[in-house]
Amino acid sequence: MLRLSFYHPTLKEISEGICSEYLDNVLSLGIVIRARNIIVFPILLILSVVALGQDAAKTDSEAPPLLENIHLHLNKTAFFKGEHLWFKAYVKDQRQHLPSSTTTNLHVGIFSKEGKALQKKMLLVNNGISYGDFSIDSTFVEDSYTVMAWTNYMKNFESATPFLQQIKIVGKTNQMSQGKGDLTILVHPEGQQIIADAYNSVGFTVVDGHRRPIQTNDIYLLTESGKQIQSDIQTNELGQGRFGFFADPNESYFLKIKGIKGLWTTHQLEIEPHQGIGISVDNTAKEVVVIRPKRSKPSLYVKDGTRFSMAIFNHKEGTYMHRYEIDPNNTPISIGRNQIPSGINTAVILDEDMSPVSQRMFFNKQSLDKKPHSVNISYCLTQNQDSLQIDLMLPEGNEQANLSISVLPVESRAYYPNNSISSSFWVQPYLQQQFLDGRYFFEGADRSRDYQMDTRLLMEGSQKFGELMGKDLNENITYEFEESIAFSGKILDADLKSEKQVSIMSQTFGTVNFFDLSSNKNFGGRLPLFENDSVLVSVLDEKGKLRKPKAELNFDNHRLDTFDYSKWLAKENQIEQEPALFKIGEDLDLTDRTISLDEVVVSEKIKENTKFQITTEIEARIIDKTALSQHNSFISYIQKLGFQIRPNVQEGGIGVYVFNAPGIAPVPVSIGGVPANPGELVSMPLSSIASIVYNKYVMPHQGPFIALSLRYDYDELYGREARFTSFAIPKGFNRPRAYFTPNYPDYSSFLYKRYGAIWWESQVKVSSEIPHSITVPLNEQQEVKVIIEGMSTQGLLYHTEQTCSPFVNVESSNE
């Protein structure tokens, strides 16, 4: 029995060529895998540098934490002032291909073109999921901004890929003004070099004076003397094209392109032919990928004895698939797709020192489970025919997925994201610059789109690969890994003979933890704490009795941020996809029709409003002195609201129920986001509650619930003996708000149909067994556009866009 062990060299060993000797030893053993008479050597080189995800901070002797991939699903990308930008964040561990279980702190900000942050928030991530919103207010004075999402640890690496998405402020500028009519042509040869005396593939992008893509069939490749080399060159709707030619080092080459107005533009290929070795990839076949080396003068390399090797490096797995030596005849290598990992790969030529000489990125679709999955959508009008009931289900056999859904008018031009969840996780993290509409390449199973994505990757440099090969990530770690909110403190009056622990409680979130006191009365730890909230600190004696201490508490997350975010913003593709299609001379602001609160003089005789309608079913109430005078207990108060208290036969104790629905489960009650047990409900005084959010309707929305927020000053206000010292949290996690629809003045106007929004849901849990129903208002629209994205617990990605036309078939429809 032959036992094989795989060698895992370090980055330093790779760069110094130590593993070359090991490969020679492997050759001498004659251990090979044969595929179609091609000899391929799979060698696992586990590079911690390219594995993605985020662990807790490590010691210097351990591998550094892993980077993660981030995607934000926005409700739309064009906004009036006065609207809200709502988003759902998905964070994935790229090595495990699962929702990140270690990432807890996600930073999201909106930046101007100069790199200035207008708004920044830190969100709590739970099992790879988070959500939040931004208010588009009067501080937005430019026509466009960039939404960026990142983690603190990512700031150590320029090659890290944050999420980037440009947003438009509708009505800020006159987009219909005439700009330059000339064309800009961006040319990128395969491997970033044109190899002399060899056949070269070249990718290019054509945009107009507004930086908008140009789709055309009128493109020619000519020599300086006017000789036509190729005439059937085209660009797609993204302005991207591709051509190939045999490069004569004594010739100059030009692209001749016919513009929109019929004017011809000639562009010289300014990249001079390179005397050396390059690489070519044919990724058009269905079952195999063909890789071919190319040289300008093969005899030159034969004489000096230089040996070159060919490898495929997978960015997700951090593995090599290696064929040791390239022969002087440049024999092509054909490799079955099932032997190559799915996703982004780099075909690379290495010299004798194992340094990359030429490289070419390509995408491999290996199996069906690597494609984005669809959500089954059915819909029908409600009885009043003014709203739409949308039923969502996963395909049969799929597990539960956590989804987000945006509903827009069917004519909307307000939703143009750079990437879908698929392209954000499978392609975008490995590029130097953003895709131009990454969604395009993952819609359907069109082979022509696969070819066009390969054209885009042909144009992409692999500088990241070179950086990863030669960089030690243990060096220059300036920004630490963040996990919850870090704090440290001291109990000034602690009696260390009997008091050994400190109790820390997040007031609103309700999380409690205990930390040991050190010999110098210090303590420290981490908790999920929310901005503008407070924590209660108490000290415990040996018997577990709490007392109010004299304490100090410091938070580590309020330091000044000096990071230069313009480095990341420069990676955003500046080509505009969808400019505004109207002419207007002033800003459009939904708040123009609303009286600002600071302009209203409030009389002391006017009764304070303690009731708020969040949606048609969900209400919020503030517990004021009037409520306290009428109800002593929480149970008494919710009975007034229409809930019923009765024994829970199945689980014991008591439960909260809604009237006239004896068969349903008890209404879930949470205190600061933590589920409450029956004992807490019975004994809870109403004076300990600051506010209550509730829904008592079974259908058609998400079902009944009760969410409570505690009063942070309960002990002091109500004369109890205080057992806690309270500290304000200067900067913690941002608490997302419940969705509310904007106050649009007119649902039939051109502006609303093009740039308005109908609905947004961020927490939609869908399975393949029972449909999940939501009801959205039609807002006088005959058709609506539904955009769904999401991720399952096993890392499956979901993306569906569908038009719903309820008045065409009133009963139902399922496209």
Salt bridges, closest charged atoms under 4 A:
ASP24 OD1 - ARG307 NH2 3.91
GLU83 OE2 - LYS76 NZ 2.88
ASP133 OD2 - HIS84 NE2 3.73
ASP133 OD2 - ARG737 NH2 2.84
ASP143 OD1 - LYS113 NZ 3.10
GLU190 OE1 - LYS294 NZ 3.72
GLU190 OE2 - ARG360 NE 2.56
ASP208 OD2 - ARG212 NE 3.28
GLU317 OE2 - HIS97 NE2 3.17
GLU352 OE2 - ARG307 NE 3.82
ASP437 OD1 - ARG439 NE 3.02
GLU443 OE1 - ARG449 NH1 3.02
ASP450 OD1 - LYS365 NZ 2.88
ASP450 OD2 - ARG447 NH1 3.59
ASP454 OD2 - ARG242 NH1 3.13
ASP454 OD2 - ARG360 NH2 2.94
GLU460 OE1 - ARG456 NH1 2.95
GLU482 OE1 - HIS107 NE2 2.70
ASP493 OD2 - ARG547 NH1 3.13
GLU499 OE2 - ARG547 NE 2.58
ASP561 OD2 - LYS120 NZ 3.00
ASP561 OD1 - LYS155 NZ 3.46
GLU576 OE2 - LYS168 NZ 3.35
ASP587 OD2 - LYS81 NZ 3.48
ASP587 OD2 - LYS172 NZ 2.90
GLU617 OE1 - HIS701 ND1 3.44
GLU619 OE1 - LYS611 NZ 3.92
GLU619 OE1 - ARG621 NH2 3.79
GLU761 OE2 - HIS701 NE2 3.25
GLU789 OE1 - HIS71 NE2 2.74
GLU789 OE2 - HIS799 ND1 2.84
GLU801 OE2 - ARG439 NH1 3.31
GLU801 OE2 - HIS799 NE2 3.35
